[in-house]
Amino acid sequence: MSANSFGGRIQMHTFGESHGRAMGTLIDGFPAGVTIDVNEVQNFLDRRKPGTSDLVSARKEFDKLEIVSGIFEGKTLGTPICGLVYNQNARSEDYDQIKNQPRHGHAEKVWQDKFGHIDHRGGGRSSGRETLSRVIAGALCEQALKKVSPKTDVVGWVSQIGEWFCDDNITAKSSRADIDKIPARFPYRDTAFIGQKLELAKGNGESYGGVAEVLVKNPPASLGQPVFHKLKADLASAAMSLGATLGVDFAEGFASIEKPGTEFHSTQKTSQYGGIQGGISTGQTIRFRVFFKPTSSILDVAKQGRHDPCIVPRAIPVLEAMTSFILFDHWLWSKTDTI
């Protein structure tokens, strides 16, 4: 299994299994001399971790970050940065049965067929817990991005859960801190409604899919490397590498195909391009959506285990982190575009 790395000028190499000793990431190519606040990285991890409310997995993990290389006296060294998080609340015995009876809708069977020998506990490496490694890398890159582009702000929220849609008027002007205060990161006009729905789903072994939406405000211009690493291609690749994703769209989305070209390409506005043209950022707001299927753990599997009735709320910080990683990676890349 060799496809555990992501990036261009910076690369993250993620490792670990859901019920192994530890999970983490090794980041290569990070510039030297960047001041890093490890507490901010920890705060990012805390936004993703399980056990934070009745609406998510009950697995109690502190996800305490340990930096073991690459940062000294608060600054990066330019050497590989390694961040570790030790698993502390695995309860591997809960998964004894699925060693020989893979769960429907999960990855155990296809991984078993492909690799022959796998760690079945908690889904092993196919578990959503793998995403904490991405958050470590993305949180570090976000701090570096703020140094070179202070006004850039990446904010995500849940815009749909099941058949319910959020109040878009709230999200357009909300900050990341504002969104985190809202149940399930879903700005719905009835703030208690979706919490009740997800708690009920959790008790009944039901699950929901949904849509995550991400805004990049004031992104640097001229990011993107045509032809194979266009900015939206890398954003879509990162999103689609997450478990349970079904698709990605940008700006006005797939509904734009219904418009004639004379309407879509109106010279009176440029927002229809979503801040990316020819695969390169324009400096305008970038907006994209990521679609997720319902959580695979349902009925008795869900009732007996510790699972999210909807994974989209906890996917938000992961998408934010991956977006910041890509933006900073492409910013570094852009420094070699011309002499």
N, C-alpha and C positions, 0 to 999 in steps of 0.2 A: 504494500500500500504506500504509494509515493506522492499522492496528491494532497498533501497537508500543508501546503505553502500558498501564500497569496501576496501579490504586490509586484511592483516594478523596481523603482529606486530603493524603496524600503520593502522588506519582505517580513511577513509574520509566519512563523512556523509553529502551528499549534499542536499540542500533544495531551495525552491522558484520556482515561475512560471514566464514565460516570461513577463507577464504584471502585475505581483503582485508588492508589494511595494519594495521587495528586493530579491536578490538571494545570495547564499553563501555556505560556507562549514564549518563543524565542524570537526577538526582533533584531534583524540584521539590516545595516545600512542607515540607522538613525544617526543624524548629525551630532557631533560633539558640541558641548557648551550650552545645551538647552537646559534652562532651569526647570526642574520638575517638582511639583507638589504631589507627593505620593498620596496624601490625604484626599486630593481631588480624584485620583485614580480609584481609591477605595470607595469614595462616594458614588462614582459611576458604577462600580461593581454592586454596591448596595441597592442601586435602583433596579438591577436585574435579578438579584438573588431570590430564591424561593422562600416560602414561609413568612412573608411580610404581611399577608392579610388572608381573610377567608376566601378570597376570590382566586387564589393561585395555589400551586402545589404546597402541601403542608410540610414538605421536607425542610428541616431546620438546618441550614448551613450558614455559618458566619461569613464564608468566602473571604477570609482574611488574607490579604495580599502580602506576599513576601518577595521582595526584589533581591535576587541573588547575584546579579552581575549587571554591569553597564552603567550604573549610576553611582557617583561618589560625591559626597559633600553637596548633595542636592542638584548636581548637574550631570548630564550625560557625558560619557567618555568617548563616544564614537565606536565603542566596542559593542558586541552583541548584548542586548538587554534581555534578561530572563526573569519572568515573573511567575510565581507559583501560588497556587491555592490548594490547600490540603482538604480532601473530603473527610467529613467528620460524622455525617449522619446518613450513611448509605443504606443500612438495613437490607443487605444483599440476600438474606434468606427469603425475602418476599418474592424473589425471582427464581426460586429453585424449580418451580413447575415449568417455566417457559424454556428451561434448558433443552427440553425435548419436545416442547409444545409451543412453538413460536406464536406470538400474539398476532391476531388478524390486524392488518393495516399498519403494522410496525415494520421495521427494517430487519428484524432478526433472520427471517428465512432467506431473504435475498443476499444478506451478508454471509450467512452460512453456506449458501450455494456457491457464492463467489470465492470466499476465502478459506472455507473448510473448517477453520478453528477460530472462534470468536469469543469475546467476553460478553455473555448474554445479560449480565447483571445490570439492570437499569437501562438496557439498550446499549451499554458499552460506549463506543465512540460515536454511535449514531444518535445518542441522547442529545436533547436540547441543552444539556449541561455543558456541552462542548463550547457553547457560545460565550461562556465567561472568558475564554482565552482571547476571543476576538475583542471583547470589551477592554481588556487590559491594553492591547495594542492600540485600539482606537482612542482610548482615553489619553494615552501618551501622545499620540499624534495630534489630538485636539489641542493640547497645551502648546505644542510647537506651532500649530496652525495659527493660534491666537497671537503668537509673536510676530508672524509675518503678515497676517491679515486680521487685525484686531476686531474689525466690524463683522466678520463672518460669524454667523450663528446658525447652528443646526438644531432644528426642533421637530420632534415627531409626536404623533398622537394616533389614537384609534379612531378611524372615521366611520367604521361600520362593524357591528357584531351581529351575526345572523341576519335577520331582516331589518334591523334597526340602524338608522343613520344618525350621525352626530349633528350637532348644531354648528354649521360651518362658520357662522358669524362669530362664535366664541374663539375657535381655533385660529382664525386669521390674525388675531392680535395677541394671542397667548404666548407666554414664555415657557421654557422647559419646566421651570419651577411651578408655574401655574398648572400645567398639565399634570404634573406628578401629584398634585393635591386632589385631583379628580378621581373618583372610583374607576378603576380599570383604564385610566387614562383616556376615558371616553366622554367627551364633552356633550352630554345629552341634556336636554331641557329638564328632565326629571332625574336629578342626580342620584336618587335612591333606586330607581327602576332597574338599571342594568346590574347593580350589585345584587339585588334580589333575584334577578333572572340567573345570574351566574352561580349564586349560592344554591339555588334550587337545582340547577343543572348538575352541580357537584354532588349533591345528595342523591340524585336520581340516576347518576351514571350517564348523563347526557353531555354533549359538547357542542361548541359552535366554532365556525370559522369567522373570518373577518378581514378587514382591510386596515393596513397601517399606512399613514400618510406622512411624508417627510418634506419639510421646507428647508432649503439652504438660503438664508438671507445674506445678501452682500458677498457672494462668493468671489474669489479672485477671477479675473478674466483670463482667457487664453489657456485654460487647462484642458487637457485632452490630447491624445496622441493617435491621430488617424494613421493607418486605417483600422488596425486591429485592437487598439486601446482607446477608442473614442470614450469620452467621459461617461456618456450614458451607457455604453457597453460595459464598462467596469462597474458602474453602479448597479446595473441589472445583474451582472455576474455575481457580485457580492450578495445581493438580495436572494437570488435564486439558489445560492449555495446553502442557505439556511433550510433547516428541516421544515416540511409542511408547506412550503411556498408553491403557489400555482402560477403566478404571473406578475408582471411589472408593467406599469404604463407611466407615461410622462405628460406633464402639462395638462392639456385638455383630454388626454387619454384616447381610448379607442373610439369614443363618440365622435371624434373629429373627422373620421372617415365618411361620415354622413353629410359633411358640408362640401359644397362645391369649392373649387380652388379660389375663385374670385372672392368668396366670403372668408375662407380660412386664411388666406394670405393677405388679408386687408392691410394696407399700408398705414392704417390709422392706429395700429397697435402691433406689438411684437410678443406679448405674453403667451400667445398660442404656441410659441416654440419652447417654452419652459426653460429659458435661460441657457439653452444649448443649441447651437447651430453648426452643422458640419462636424458634429462630434466634439466641439470646442465650446467652453463656457463663454458667455457674453458679458458676465458680470451682473446680469439680472437674476432675480430670484429663480432658483431651481426647485421644481416641485415634482415629486413622483409618488406613486402608490404601489404597495406590495400586497398581493392577495394571498391569504392563507386558508387552507382547508380546515375543517373541524378537527380538533384533537383526536388522535386515533384511539386513545384509551376511553372506552365507553362501557356502559352496563357494569357487569360484575368486576371487570378489570379495573375500571375507574373507582368503583365503590370500595374495593379492597386495597387499592394502592394510594399513591400520593401524586395526583396529576392535576394539571391546569384544565379547567373546563373550556377555556379559550386561551390559546398561547399568545395571541396578538399583544395584549398589554405588556408582557415581559419581553416581547420582541422589539419594542420601541427603543430602549437603550442600546440594544444590539445593532439595530439599523443606524442609529445616530453615530455609534462608535465606528462602524464600518464606513459610513459616509465621510467622517472626519479623517479616517485613515486614507481613503482614496484621494480626498482633496489635498492632503499634505503630500502624499506620494506623487501626485501629478504636479503639485507646485514645485517640488524638487526636480521632477522630470523636465518641467518647462524651462529651468535654468540652463539646460543644455540645448535648447532649440536653435539658438543663434549664437554667433561669436561677436 
